[in-house]
Amino acid sequence: MSVELKSKARKLNVVVAVDLRLRRRDP
């Protein structure tokens, strides 16, 4: 696995986590 792919996956993971947190806060 390339470093570029890993960094991209990590960024996506963070975005998804933040999105879920915001959705949970907003009914």
Residue pairs with C-beta under 8 A, 6 or more apart in sequence:
none
